[in-house]
Amino acid sequence: MSRYLLTPTAQEDLAAIRDYYLAEAGARIARHMLVEFVEAFRFLARTPGAGHKREDLAGERPVLFWPLRDYVIAYTREHGETLQIVMIARGSRDIPSILARRG
């Protein structure tokens, strides 16, 4: 079974997205957004070739990217093991700086 996990900072990203939609659009929309993210995480976990490299964003780090609405999911998969979500951010944000701060 393919698995995924969110780093603590990615968990914070997802909580911030949930809180934003709760405040701006209500519980139904916030819940719908979370479901979409979980579906994307599950898809990425069971589809090793999904995503794309962005050396302009990640440099030499082994990070792949997947778009979801206005967001970018950044993740790694070491040696075919568990998918690790490292960042969820709006695509308009400074992705290289965010990734640099997260190691």
PEUR-V537637 format. One record per pair of residues at least 12 apart in sequence whose ideal C-beta (glycine too) atoms are under 6 Angstrom apart, sorted by the first residue. I is the first residue (numbers start at 0). GAP is how many residues later the second one is. Records with the same first field share a line. If there is no record, write none. Layout:
I: GAP / GAP
//
This chain:
1: 43 / 44
2: 42 / 79
3: 37 / 41 / 79
4: 77 / 79
5: 79
6: 79
8: 93
9: 75 / 76 / 77 / 78
12: 75
13: 74
17: 12 / 16
20: 12
39: 28
43: 22 / 39
44: 38
50: 13 / 14 / 15
51: 13
56: 38 / 39
57: 41
61: 14
62: 13
69: 20 / 21
70: 17 / 19
71: 17 / 19
72: 15
73: 12 / 13
//
